[in-house]
Amino acid sequence: MITAIVLIHAAADSIPEAAQAIADIEGVSEVYSCAGDVDLIALVRVPTHEGLADLIPARISKVDGVLGTDTHIAFRSYSKADTESAFEIGVED
């Protein structure tokens, strides 16, 4: 399975609707609204690279309110336990 993180710029007045429309697309596992340089972040999981080529430009980019996307393909996945331990460095019980 190929995982991609899609950073999405959206029109401010359509963020909730765009986020829900993107979340409803098959292959999109999660969509987050966020602060910072982008408006939405979508996690996409598809079986092939061709699936990414179909999903992102043909489906996500065409959602009303989406102004642009920037896609990052994940090379390797780390377990939740590893991620949590990284955030616990320097934290005392």
Biopython code that builds the backbone (N, CA, C, O; Angstrom):
import numpy as np
from Bio.PDB.StructureBuilder import StructureBuilder

atoms = [
    (1, "MET", "N", (0.848, -1.181, 0.000)),
    (1, "MET", "CA", (0.000, 0.000, 0.000)),
    (1, "MET", "C", (0.888, 1.237, 0.000)),
    (1, "MET", "O", (1.857, 1.314, 0.755)),
    (2, "ILE", "N", (0.560, 2.184, -0.834)),
    (2, "ILE", "CA", (1.305, 3.439, -0.937)),
    (2, "ILE", "C", (0.574, 4.502, -0.127)),
    (2, "ILE", "O", (-0.633, 4.695, -0.272)),
    (3, "THR", "N", (1.321, 5.183, 0.721)),
    (3, "THR", "CA", (0.761, 6.257, 1.531)),
    (3, "THR", "C", (1.316, 7.581, 1.046)),
    (3, "THR", "O", (2.515, 7.717, 0.803)),
    (4, "ALA", "N", (0.434, 8.549, 0.910)),
    (4, "ALA", "CA", (0.854, 9.896, 0.530)),
    (4, "ALA", "C", (0.202, 10.902, 1.470)),
    (4, "ALA", "O", (-0.924, 10.710, 1.931)),
    (5, "ILE", "N", (0.921, 11.959, 1.739)),
    (5, "ILE", "CA", (0.414, 13.074, 2.529)),
    (5, "ILE", "C", (0.188, 14.206, 1.529)),
    (5, "ILE", "O", (1.113, 14.641, 0.843)),
    (6, "VAL", "N", (-1.049, 14.671, 1.460)),
    (6, "VAL", "CA", (-1.393, 15.705, 0.486)),
    (6, "VAL", "C", (-1.691, 17.002, 1.233)),
    (6, "VAL", "O", (-2.639, 17.078, 2.015)),
    (7, "LEU", "N", (-0.879, 18.009, 0.984)),
    (7, "LEU", "CA", (-1.077, 19.330, 1.571)),
    (7, "LEU", "C", (-1.972, 20.103, 0.616)),
    (7, "LEU", "O", (-1.694, 20.187, -0.580)),
    (8, "ILE", "N", (-3.050, 20.668, 1.152)),
    (8, "ILE", "CA", (-4.080, 21.257, 0.297)),
    (8, "ILE", "C", (-4.324, 22.715, 0.663)),
    (8, "ILE", "O", (-4.564, 23.046, 1.824)),
    (9, "HIS", "N", (-4.259, 23.571, -0.335)),
    (9, "HIS", "CA", (-4.649, 24.966, -0.181)),
    (9, "HIS", "C", (-6.097, 25.075, -0.632)),
    (9, "HIS", "O", (-6.462, 24.597, -1.707)),
    (10, "ALA", "N", (-6.924, 25.712, 0.205)),
    (10, "ALA", "CA", (-8.351, 25.819, -0.111)),
    (10, "ALA", "C", (-8.827, 27.247, 0.118)),
    (10, "ALA", "O", (-8.231, 28.005, 0.884)),
    (11, "ALA", "N", (-9.911, 27.595, -0.561)),
    (11, "ALA", "CA", (-10.542, 28.893, -0.338)),
    (11, "ALA", "C", (-11.081, 28.915, 1.093)),
    (11, "ALA", "O", (-11.736, 27.968, 1.529)),
    (12, "ALA", "N", (-10.806, 29.986, 1.812)),
    (12, "ALA", "CA", (-11.151, 30.065, 3.232)),
    (12, "ALA", "C", (-12.626, 29.805, 3.508)),
    (12, "ALA", "O", (-12.966, 29.173, 4.507)),
    (13, "ASP", "N", (-13.497, 30.282, 2.639)),
    (13, "ASP", "CA", (-14.930, 30.133, 2.898)),
    (13, "ASP", "C", (-15.475, 28.748, 2.546)),
    (13, "ASP", "O", (-16.660, 28.484, 2.746)),
    (14, "SER", "N", (-14.623, 27.866, 2.027)),
    (14, "SER", "CA", (-15.113, 26.534, 1.664)),
    (14, "SER", "C", (-14.328, 25.401, 2.328)),
    (14, "SER", "O", (-14.453, 24.246, 1.919)),
    (15, "ILE", "N", (-13.529, 25.710, 3.334)),
    (15, "ILE", "CA", (-12.690, 24.688, 3.958)),
    (15, "ILE", "C", (-13.508, 23.517, 4.519)),
    (15, "ILE", "O", (-13.179, 22.372, 4.208)),
    (16, "PRO", "N", (-14.550, 23.737, 5.324)),
    (16, "PRO", "CA", (-15.274, 22.578, 5.864)),
    (16, "PRO", "C", (-15.903, 21.697, 4.786)),
    (16, "PRO", "O", (-15.841, 20.470, 4.863)),
    (17, "GLU", "N", (-16.502, 22.324, 3.790)),
    (17, "GLU", "CA", (-17.144, 21.563, 2.711)),
    (17, "GLU", "C", (-16.108, 20.820, 1.860)),
    (17, "GLU", "O", (-16.320, 19.668, 1.481)),
    (18, "ALA", "N", (-15.001, 21.478, 1.567)),
    (18, "ALA", "CA", (-13.936, 20.839, 0.784)),
    (18, "ALA", "C", (-13.349, 19.668, 1.561)),
    (18, "ALA", "O", (-13.105, 18.602, 0.996)),
    (19, "ALA", "N", (-13.123, 19.867, 2.851)),
    (19, "ALA", "CA", (-12.563, 18.792, 3.680)),
    (19, "ALA", "C", (-13.471, 17.570, 3.674)),
    (19, "ALA", "O", (-12.993, 16.445, 3.531)),
    (20, "GLN", "N", (-14.769, 17.777, 3.827)),
    (20, "GLN", "CA", (-15.697, 16.646, 3.848)),
    (20, "GLN", "C", (-15.771, 15.966, 2.489)),
    (20, "GLN", "O", (-15.822, 14.739, 2.409)),
    (21, "ALA", "N", (-15.776, 16.756, 1.421)),
    (21, "ALA", "CA", (-15.813, 16.182, 0.080)),
    (21, "ALA", "C", (-14.559, 15.343, -0.185)),
    (21, "ALA", "O", (-14.642, 14.279, -0.799)),
    (22, "ILE", "N", (-13.416, 15.815, 0.272)),
    (22, "ILE", "CA", (-12.170, 15.062, 0.110)),
    (22, "ILE", "C", (-12.203, 13.795, 0.950)),
    (22, "ILE", "O", (-11.791, 12.732, 0.489)),
    (23, "ALA", "N", (-12.693, 13.903, 2.185)),
    (23, "ALA", "CA", (-12.772, 12.735, 3.077)),
    (23, "ALA", "C", (-13.665, 11.647, 2.498)),
    (23, "ALA", "O", (-13.463, 10.465, 2.774)),
    (24, "ASP", "N", (-14.644, 12.036, 1.703)),
    (24, "ASP", "CA", (-15.575, 11.071, 1.103)),
    (24, "ASP", "C", (-15.006, 10.356, -0.122)),
    (24, "ASP", "O", (-15.643, 9.440, -0.643)),
    (25, "ILE", "N", (-13.838, 10.748, -0.588)),
    (25, "ILE", "CA", (-13.226, 10.131, -1.765)),
    (25, "ILE", "C", (-12.567, 8.818, -1.358)),
    (25, "ILE", "O", (-11.825, 8.762, -0.377)),
    (26, "GLU", "N", (-12.846, 7.761, -2.123)),
    (26, "GLU", "CA", (-12.229, 6.464, -1.850)),
    (26, "GLU", "C", (-10.720, 6.578, -1.986)),
    (26, "GLU", "O", (-10.217, 7.121, -2.970)),
    (27, "GLY", "N", (-9.999, 6.063, -0.995)),
    (27, "GLY", "CA", (-8.544, 6.140, -0.971)),
    (27, "GLY", "C", (-8.034, 7.181, 0.003)),
    (27, "GLY", "O", (-6.867, 7.153, 0.395)),
    (28, "VAL", "N", (-8.904, 8.099, 0.397)),
    (28, "VAL", "CA", (-8.539, 9.114, 1.394)),
    (28, "VAL", "C", (-8.934, 8.553, 2.755)),
    (28, "VAL", "O", (-10.106, 8.265, 3.001)),
    (29, "SER", "N", (-7.941, 8.400, 3.642)),
    (29, "SER", "CA", (-8.249, 7.817, 4.949)),
    (29, "SER", "C", (-8.566, 8.861, 6.004)),
    (29, "SER", "O", (-9.362, 8.601, 6.906)),
    (30, "GLU", "N", (-7.958, 10.040, 5.909)),
    (30, "GLU", "CA", (-8.189, 11.091, 6.905)),
    (30, "GLU", "C", (-7.945, 12.452, 6.265)),
    (30, "GLU", "O", (-7.139, 12.590, 5.345)),
    (31, "VAL", "N", (-8.659, 13.454, 6.775)),
    (31, "VAL", "CA", (-8.431, 14.843, 6.358)),
    (31, "VAL", "C", (-8.417, 15.695, 7.619)),
    (31, "VAL", "O", (-9.301, 15.581, 8.468)),
    (32, "TYR", "N", (-7.417, 16.539, 7.730)),
    (32, "TYR", "CA", (-7.287, 17.427, 8.882)),
    (32, "TYR", "C", (-7.308, 18.876, 8.420)),
    (32, "TYR", "O", (-6.636, 19.228, 7.451)),
    (33, "SER", "N", (-8.074, 19.718, 9.105)),
    (33, "SER", "CA", (-7.920, 21.156, 8.903)),
    (33, "SER", "C", (-6.831, 21.589, 9.872)),
    (33, "SER", "O", (-6.728, 21.047, 10.972)),
    (34, "CYS", "N", (-6.029, 22.551, 9.477)),
    (34, "CYS", "CA", (-4.899, 22.894, 10.322)),
    (34, "CYS", "C", (-4.488, 24.355, 10.140)),
    (34, "CYS", "O", (-4.883, 25.027, 9.188)),
    (35, "ALA", "N", (-3.689, 24.809, 11.082)),
    (35, "ALA", "CA", (-3.113, 26.148, 11.002)),
    (35, "ALA", "C", (-1.763, 26.028, 10.311)),
    (35, "ALA", "O", (-1.154, 24.958, 10.306)),
    (36, "GLY", "N", (-1.308, 27.109, 9.738)),
    (36, "GLY", "CA", (0.007, 27.086, 9.101)),
    (36, "GLY", "C", (-0.076, 27.429, 7.637)),
    (36, "GLY", "O", (-0.982, 28.141, 7.202)),
    (37, "ASP", "N", (0.871, 26.920, 6.879)),
    (37, "ASP", "CA", (0.992, 27.255, 5.456)),
    (37, "ASP", "C", (-0.066, 26.611, 4.577)),
    (37, "ASP", "O", (-0.304, 27.075, 3.462)),
    (38, "VAL", "N", (-0.710, 25.546, 5.058)),
    (38, "VAL", "CA", (-1.743, 24.879, 4.272)),
    (38, "VAL", "C", (-3.044, 24.845, 5.062)),
    (38, "VAL", "O", (-3.046, 25.005, 6.283)),
    (39, "ASP", "N", (-4.133, 24.639, 4.364)),
    (39, "ASP", "CA", (-5.446, 24.644, 5.004)),
    (39, "ASP", "C", (-5.902, 23.251, 5.430)),
    (39, "ASP", "O", (-6.535, 23.085, 6.472)),
    (40, "LEU", "N", (-5.571, 22.251, 4.609)),
    (40, "LEU", "CA", (-5.990, 20.878, 4.874)),
    (40, "LEU", "C", (-4.831, 19.935, 4.618)),
    (40, "LEU", "O", (-3.982, 20.191, 3.765)),
    (41, "ILE", "N", (-4.803, 18.850, 5.360)),
    (41, "ILE", "CA", (-3.845, 17.775, 5.110)),
    (41, "ILE", "C", (-4.642, 16.487, 4.988)),
    (41, "ILE", "O", (-5.422, 16.138, 5.875)),
    (42, "ALA", "N", (-4.438, 15.783, 3.876)),
    (42, "ALA", "CA", (-5.135, 14.515, 3.651)),
    (42, "ALA", "C", (-4.121, 13.385, 3.636)),
    (42, "ALA", "O", (-3.040, 13.508, 3.061)),
    (43, "LEU", "N", (-4.487, 12.278, 4.278)),
    (43, "LEU", "CA", (-3.699, 11.050, 4.208)),
    (43, "LEU", "C", (-4.370, 10.144, 3.199)),
    (43, "LEU", "O", (-5.557, 9.836, 3.308)),
    (44, "VAL", "N", (-3.599, 9.725, 2.221)),
    (44, "VAL", "CA", (-4.119, 8.924, 1.116)),
    (44, "VAL", "C", (-3.403, 7.582, 1.119)),
    (44, "VAL", "O", (-2.183, 7.517, 1.266)),
    (45, "ARG", "N", (-4.172, 6.515, 0.956)),
    (45, "ARG", "CA", (-3.593, 5.178, 0.866)),
    (45, "ARG", "C", (-4.201, 4.466, -0.333)),
    (45, "ARG", "O", (-5.410, 4.245, -0.400)),
    (46, "VAL", "N", (-3.334, 4.113, -1.277)),
    (46, "VAL", "CA", (-3.770, 3.430, -2.501)),
    (46, "VAL", "C", (-2.798, 2.294, -2.810)),
    (46, "VAL", "O", (-1.654, 2.314, -2.356)),
    (47, "PRO", "N", (-3.249, 1.307, -3.579)),
    (47, "PRO", "CA", (-2.376, 0.167, -3.859)),
    (47, "PRO", "C", (-1.252, 0.438, -4.861)),
    (47, "PRO", "O", (-0.233, -0.253, -4.835)),
    (48, "THR", "N", (-1.413, 1.425, -5.741)),
    (48, "THR", "CA", (-0.406, 1.650, -6.790)),
    (48, "THR", "C", (-0.111, 3.134, -6.968)),
    (48, "THR", "O", (-0.896, 3.994, -6.567)),
    (49, "HIS", "N", (1.036, 3.412, -7.576)),
    (49, "HIS", "CA", (1.367, 4.795, -7.908)),
    (49, "HIS", "C", (0.377, 5.358, -8.919)),
    (49, "HIS", "O", (0.066, 6.549, -8.891)),
    (50, "GLU", "N", (-0.113, 4.512, -9.804)),
    (50, "GLU", "CA", (-1.115, 4.951, -10.764)),
    (50, "GLU", "C", (-2.372, 5.421, -10.038)),
    (50, "GLU", "O", (-3.052, 6.345, -10.483)),
    (51, "GLY", "N", (-2.669, 4.771, -8.913)),
    (51, "GLY", "CA", (-3.811, 5.192, -8.098)),
    (51, "GLY", "C", (-3.642, 6.613, -7.586)),
    (51, "GLY", "O", (-4.605, 7.378, -7.535)),
    (52, "LEU", "N", (-2.415, 6.970, -7.206)),
    (52, "LEU", "CA", (-2.145, 8.351, -6.778)),
    (52, "LEU", "C", (-2.346, 9.303, -7.945)),
    (52, "LEU", "O", (-2.924, 10.380, -7.793)),
    (53, "ALA", "N", (-1.867, 8.896, -9.099)),
    (53, "ALA", "CA", (-1.977, 9.746, -10.283)),
    (53, "ALA", "C", (-3.439, 9.993, -10.648)),
    (53, "ALA", "O", (-3.780, 11.059, -11.161)),
    (54, "ASP", "N", (-4.292, 9.025, -10.389)),
    (54, "ASP", "CA", (-5.722, 9.200, -10.657)),
    (54, "ASP", "C", (-6.412, 9.981, -9.547)),
    (54, "ASP", "O", (-7.239, 10.852, -9.815)),
    (55, "LEU", "N", (-6.077, 9.672, -8.324)),
    (55, "LEU", "CA", (-6.782, 10.237, -7.166)),
    (55, "LEU", "C", (-6.514, 11.724, -6.957)),
    (55, "LEU", "O", (-7.450, 12.502, -6.770)),
    (56, "ILE", "N", (-5.256, 12.120, -6.988)),
    (56, "ILE", "CA", (-4.927, 13.494, -6.596)),
    (56, "ILE", "C", (-5.299, 14.513, -7.673)),
    (56, "ILE", "O", (-6.077, 15.423, -7.386)),
    (57, "PRO", "N", (-4.783, 14.405, -8.893)),
    (57, "PRO", "CA", (-5.167, 15.439, -9.868)),
    (57, "PRO", "C", (-6.595, 15.311, -10.383)),
    (57, "PRO", "O", (-7.228, 16.315, -10.709)),
    (58, "ALA", "N", (-7.101, 14.098, -10.460)),
    (58, "ALA", "CA", (-8.429, 13.904, -11.059)),
    (58, "ALA", "C", (-9.567, 14.031, -10.063)),
    (58, "ALA", "O", (-10.693, 14.335, -10.457)),
    (59, "ARG", "N", (-9.303, 13.805, -8.782)),
    (59, "ARG", "CA", (-10.391, 13.838, -7.803)),
    (59, "ARG", "C", (-10.194, 14.950, -6.767)),
    (59, "ARG", "O", (-11.032, 15.843, -6.646)),
    (60, "ILE", "N", (-9.093, 14.892, -6.025)),
    (60, "ILE", "CA", (-8.884, 15.871, -4.944)),
    (60, "ILE", "C", (-8.759, 17.282, -5.512)),
    (60, "ILE", "O", (-9.397, 18.207, -5.010)),
    (61, "SER", "N", (-7.956, 17.455, -6.536)),
    (61, "SER", "CA", (-7.729, 18.793, -7.097)),
    (61, "SER", "C", (-8.981, 19.399, -7.720)),
    (61, "SER", "O", (-9.060, 20.613, -7.908)),
    (62, "LYS", "N", (-9.960, 18.552, -8.040)),
    (62, "LYS", "CA", (-11.179, 19.046, -8.682)),
    (62, "LYS", "C", (-12.316, 19.324, -7.694)),
    (62, "LYS", "O", (-13.399, 19.737, -8.107)),
    (63, "VAL", "N", (-12.084, 19.105, -6.400)),
    (63, "VAL", "CA", (-13.096, 19.417, -5.388)),
    (63, "VAL", "C", (-13.282, 20.930, -5.345)),
    (63, "VAL", "O", (-12.306, 21.681, -5.359)),
    (64, "ASP", "N", (-14.535, 21.376, -5.293)),
    (64, "ASP", "CA", (-14.819, 22.805, -5.196)),
    (64, "ASP", "C", (-14.112, 23.395, -3.983)),
    (64, "ASP", "O", (-14.193, 22.856, -2.879)),
    (65, "GLY", "N", (-13.427, 24.493, -4.200)),
    (65, "GLY", "CA", (-12.731, 25.184, -3.123)),
    (65, "GLY", "C", (-11.257, 24.836, -3.027)),
    (65, "GLY", "O", (-10.507, 25.558, -2.370)),
    (66, "VAL", "N", (-10.814, 23.756, -3.657)),
    (66, "VAL", "CA", (-9.389, 23.397, -3.632)),
    (66, "VAL", "C", (-8.648, 24.290, -4.622)),
    (66, "VAL", "O", (-8.992, 24.354, -5.802)),
    (67, "LEU", "N", (-7.636, 24.971, -4.126)),
    (67, "LEU", "CA", (-6.857, 25.890, -4.946)),
    (67, "LEU", "C", (-5.556, 25.268, -5.448)),
    (67, "LEU", "O", (-5.031, 25.668, -6.487)),
    (68, "GLY", "N", (-5.035, 24.284, -4.702)),
    (68, "GLY", "CA", (-3.788, 23.636, -5.100)),
    (68, "GLY", "C", (-3.409, 22.548, -4.117)),
    (68, "GLY", "O", (-3.881, 22.527, -2.980)),
    (69, "THR", "N", (-2.548, 21.641, -4.568)),
    (69, "THR", "CA", (-2.085, 20.552, -3.716)),
    (69, "THR", "C", (-0.573, 20.396, -3.834)),
    (69, "THR", "O", (0.041, 20.811, -4.817)),
    (70, "ASP", "N", (0.001, 19.793, -2.817)),
    (70, "ASP", "CA", (1.424, 19.447, -2.789)),
    (70, "ASP", "C", (1.494, 18.063, -2.168)),
    (70, "ASP", "O", (1.120, 17.888, -1.008)),
    (71, "THR", "N", (1.965, 17.081, -2.917)),
    (71, "THR", "CA", (1.915, 15.691, -2.481)),
    (71, "THR", "C", (3.281, 15.184, -2.058)),
    (71, "THR", "O", (4.284, 15.421, -2.732)),
    (72, "HIS", "N", (3.308, 14.482, -0.932)),
    (72, "HIS", "CA", (4.527, 13.869, -0.396)),
    (72, "HIS", "C", (4.264, 12.373, -0.244)),
    (72, "HIS", "O", (3.357, 11.968, 0.483)),
    (73, "ILE", "N", (5.059, 11.556, -0.929)),
    (73, "ILE", "CA", (4.897, 10.107, -0.848)),
    (73, "ILE", "C", (5.761, 9.586, 0.290)),
    (73, "ILE", "O", (6.945, 9.908, 0.387)),
    (74, "ALA", "N", (5.154, 8.778, 1.149)),
    (74, "ALA", "CA", (5.870, 8.209, 2.293)),
    (74, "ALA", "C", (6.717, 7.025, 1.842)),
    (74, "ALA", "O", (6.250, 6.170, 1.090)),
    (75, "PHE", "N", (7.956, 6.979, 2.302)),
    (75, "PHE", "CA", (8.840, 5.859, 1.998)),
    (75, "PHE", "C", (8.714, 4.738, 3.025)),
    (75, "PHE", "O", (8.730, 3.556, 2.681)),
    (76, "ARG", "N", (8.590, 5.125, 4.272)),
    (76, "ARG", "CA", (8.626, 4.155, 5.351)),
    (76, "ARG", "C", (7.655, 4.593, 6.441)),
    (76, "ARG", "O", (7.443, 5.785, 6.663)),
    (77, "SER", "N", (7.075, 3.614, 7.111)),
    (77, "SER", "CA", (6.157, 3.898, 8.204)),
    (77, "SER", "C", (6.797, 3.476, 9.518)),
    (77, "SER", "O", (7.458, 2.440, 9.594)),
    (78, "TYR", "N", (6.601, 4.267, 10.524)),
    (78, "TYR", "CA", (7.101, 3.942, 11.857)),
    (78, "TYR", "C", (5.912, 3.725, 12.765)),
    (78, "TYR", "O", (4.854, 4.327, 12.579)),
    (79, "SER", "N", (6.089, 2.866, 13.746)),
    (79, "SER", "CA", (4.960, 2.507, 14.605)),
    (79, "SER", "C", (4.565, 3.648, 15.519)),
    (79, "SER", "O", (5.352, 4.557, 15.787)),
    (80, "LYS", "N", (3.333, 3.584, 15.991)),
    (80, "LYS", "CA", (2.816, 4.592, 16.908)),
    (80, "LYS", "C", (3.674, 4.653, 18.158)),
    (80, "LYS", "O", (3.922, 5.739, 18.683)),
    (81, "ALA", "N", (4.129, 3.520, 18.638)),
    (81, "ALA", "CA", (4.968, 3.478, 19.837)),
    (81, "ALA", "C", (6.238, 4.285, 19.627)),
    (81, "ALA", "O", (6.654, 5.011, 20.530)),
    (82, "ASP", "N", (6.863, 4.179, 18.467)),
    (82, "ASP", "CA", (8.073, 4.949, 18.176)),
    (82, "ASP", "C", (7.778, 6.434, 18.149)),
    (82, "ASP", "O", (8.561, 7.231, 18.665)),
    (83, "THR", "N", (6.656, 6.818, 17.553)),
    (83, "THR", "CA", (6.279, 8.226, 17.472)),
    (83, "THR", "C", (6.011, 8.784, 18.862)),
    (83, "THR", "O", (6.488, 9.867, 19.199)),
    (84, "GLU", "N", (5.261, 8.059, 19.662)),
    (84, "GLU", "CA", (4.961, 8.535, 21.012)),
    (84, "GLU", "C", (6.224, 8.682, 21.840)),
    (84, "GLU", "O", (6.352, 9.653, 22.585)),
    (85, "SER", "N", (7.160, 7.751, 21.735)),
    (85, "SER", "CA", (8.372, 7.836, 22.531)),
    (85, "SER", "C", (9.214, 9.047, 22.127)),
    (85, "SER", "O", (9.901, 9.626, 22.968)),
    (86, "ALA", "N", (9.170, 9.435, 20.857)),
    (86, "ALA", "CA", (9.914, 10.610, 20.421)),
    (86, "ALA", "C", (9.394, 11.884, 21.086)),
    (86, "ALA", "O", (10.169, 12.791, 21.389)),
    (87, "PHE", "N", (8.085, 11.950, 21.312)),
    (87, "PHE", "CA", (7.507, 13.124, 21.941)),
    (87, "PHE", "C", (7.660, 13.107, 23.470)),
    (87, "PHE", "O", (7.384, 14.106, 24.135)),
    (88, "GLU", "N", (8.092, 11.990, 24.009)),
    (88, "GLU", "CA", (8.269, 11.878, 25.465)),
    (88, "GLU", "C", (9.694, 12.187, 25.912)),
    (88, "GLU", "O", (9.979, 12.174, 27.109)),
    (89, "ILE", "N", (10.580, 12.460, 24.981)),
    (89, "ILE", "CA", (11.963, 12.749, 25.337)),
    (89, "ILE", "C", (12.006, 13.985, 26.221)),
    (89, "ILE", "O", (11.482, 15.037, 25.856)),
    (90, "GLY", "N", (12.623, 13.855, 27.372)),
    (90, "GLY", "CA", (12.747, 14.963, 28.294)),
    (90, "GLY", "C", (11.555, 15.182, 29.200)),
    (90, "GLY", "O", (11.578, 16.086, 30.036)),
    (91, "VAL", "N", (10.500, 14.369, 29.055)),
    (91, "VAL", "CA", (9.325, 14.498, 29.897)),
    (91, "VAL", "C", (9.467, 13.548, 31.071)),
    (91, "VAL", "O", (9.693, 12.350, 30.896)),
    (92, "GLU", "N", (9.334, 14.094, 32.265)),
    (92, "GLU", "CA", (9.445, 13.267, 33.468)),
    (92, "GLU", "C", (8.069, 12.885, 33.972)),
    (92, "GLU", "O", (7.118, 13.656, 33.839)),
    (93, "ASP", "N", (7.956, 11.692, 34.556)),
    (93, "ASP", "CA", (6.671, 11.228, 35.098)),
    (93, "ASP", "C", (6.261, 11.956, 36.343)),
    (93, "ASP", "O", (5.204, 11.670, 36.906)),
]
sb = StructureBuilder()
sb.init_structure("model")
sb.init_model(0)
sb.init_chain("A")
sb.init_seg("    ")
for serial, (resi, resn, name, xyz) in enumerate(atoms, 1):
    if name == "N":
        sb.init_residue(resn, " ", resi, " ")
    sb.init_atom(name, np.array(xyz, "f"), 0.0, 1.0, " ", f" {name:<3s}", serial, name[0])
structure = sb.get_structure()
